[in-house]
Amino acid sequence: MRKVISKTRIHGKVRKRYDTARTPFQRLIDTGVLKPSAIAKIQTIKACADPLRLHEHLEKLIQDVPSLFTQVDNFTG
């Protein structure tokens, strides 16, 4: 996410200057508020999170939803 650093008006138009793109986690580290142990723990969790694997798991769950409804219909009768 990029943050606006400054705005200047030139001939009726507003020109915005942005800082370099950083994630919220990177911004938090840059503030110096977190202890090194907390940073290491969050980095470990972040490294274990695999967005592709999560996406595939969610897609499988979505595909299984219709079969759940047919199982319920067969059960009730």
N, C-alpha and C positions, 0 to 999 in steps of 0.2 A: 504494500500500500504506500502511495506517495503522499506526502504532506505538502501543503502550500507554504512556502517560505515567505514570499512577498508578493504583493500586488502593486502594479504601477499603471497609471492611466496614461496612454499615449494616443493623442488625437481622437479621443472619444471611445477608445477601446481599452479594455483592461487586460494587461499582460500579467500572467501568473508565472512565478518561478517555483519549481518543485525541488524537494530534496531527493536523494537517491532512494530507490525502492527498497524497503526492508519489511520483514514480517513483524507482527506484534511481538513475537518472542524475541527477535533481535533487538527491537526497541527497548524491551524490558531489560535485557542484558546490558544494553548501553547505559541505562540509568544508574546501574551499580547498586540497585536495591537488593537484589538476590544474593544469597550466600553461594559460594562455589559448589557446595553439596547439593543445593536445590537446583542449580543450573545443570549439574551432572545428571541428576535424577530425571529432570524434564527432557534432557537430550536423549537419555536412554529410552524413555517412553516414546518420544518422537521417532527414534530410529526403529522401534518395533512396530509402529503403526504403518501398515502397508495399504495405501488407498486402493490399489488395484485389487488386492485380495478382498478388501471390504466391499468393493463394488461387485465383484463376482459373487460373494456371499449374498448380498442383497438381491441381485438378479435371480439367484437360485430360489431364494425365499419368495420372491414375487411370482416366479413360475409355479411354485408349489401351492399357491393360494387357491386356484381353481380346484385342485385335487382335494383340498381340505373341505370345500363345500360339497363336492360329490360324496365324500365319505360321510358327512353329516346327513345328507339326504338319504343315503342308503341305510344309515343307522335308524333314522326316525321312521322310515317306512315306506 
